[in-house]
């Protein structure tokens, strides 16, 4: 990647972005901004400097330098566990699961769950993704039949990806109320997964956060439902084609031969359900927004998808044959990474970018700023899928939509397969156009959501050009 700063193109030609901070916010200002949109805490300077430090209740450092990111996520991983704020927000919903656990407890769970997300198992589960893509296309065809009517593609993508994760997780149902779980997760993220003043002040975890206490009843019901489904599957036995629950029930740490208990299974299943539909839905919704934003890119992606698919839905076998579509998805993940802000707490002293880090300091990786950094990306706010044509030219630690190192997202390959199958199917069949005055606003609470939805008009796609006659092809 070019290391020299460049002048941004005309702002009117850029997709939506978040105005970053240009003046100190102070303690109360930081709290107000964090509760509305965590990205509002990022100083604009973070898109131009390798590290920015300060104090807001606690000492903090925002790190955008790829080599330092490598140190935090891989080389000195043990010194940078997930921050207390992250654990306080997520533990009530997903317990001490893979996403939260540290040290040996994390390691044995990772070893036990890793085979679940093998390439073979992902391919075996891909027909569920294809079926969900067909159903999503059928819903959009109804919108396309009413010219001029806009659809909220964010809601449509949430519906599609929740179908995938619920079918992948609980193919036998076992009395599991999927909609109730969906509502409980969505309400938790929207209402209680927010930073409190006590978090910013660094208050210990035993001090209650009132907003999170109110969610206990709903979360408790959700967990009891999941426990019941797990026990029912244990009695009934696995499906003919194993689903995610079957695979986790069979999962075993190859080193200790330990298997997950019902609470451990439940917490990890809920983690996969949350991460497995929310983040992929966001990737798809932002991808569709960007394709509507740039009709030329959309036309190129459609031509590729139609050439590969014809009139059918995409399958796992098609993913390798859709390189430009993958570039579009990568560029959407760069501009709007679902996990746009990572936070760690330093266990001991260290140095990052020549700056002292003390034990207890909060060390943040603002992925949103990293992906828009002027020293790492040419025209960083522009939509340009072509920048991913040569992945070897991109510093691995400058592009971190799934994190990296030992704790890289275990479901990254699953998510990319799902996003490719659904996006290719829809782009081949439909043309998407923006609705004037209805641009989404990127807002980060727990994930980077399009506030207001992604409203696009949906039309039948133009048919691909016919193949030339044999004589013309020979010429």
Secondary structure, 3 states (H helix, E strand, C coil): CCCCCCCCCCHHHCCCCCCCECCCCHHHHHHHHHHHCHHHHCEHHHHCCCEEEEECCCEEEEECCHHHHHHHHHHCHHHEEECHHHHHHHHHHHCCCCCCCCHHHHHHHHHHHHHHHCHHHHHHHHHHHHHHHHHHHHHHHHHHCCCCCEEEHHHHHHHHHHHHHHHHHCCCCCCCCHHHHHHHHHHHHHHHCCCCHHHHHCCCCCCCCHHHHCCHHHHHHHHHHHHHHHHHHHHHCCCCCCCHHHHHHHCCCCCCCCCCCHHHHHHHHHHHHHHHHHHHHHHHHHHHHHHHHCHHHHHHHHHHHHHHHCCCCCCHHHHHHCHHHHHHHHHHHHHCCCCCCEEEEECCCEEECCEEECCCCEEEECHHHHCCCCCCCCCCCCCCHHHHCCHHHCCHHHCCCCCCHHHCCCCHHHHHHHHHHHHHHHHHHEEEEECCCCCCEEEECCCEEEECCCEEEEEECCCCCCCCCHHHHHC
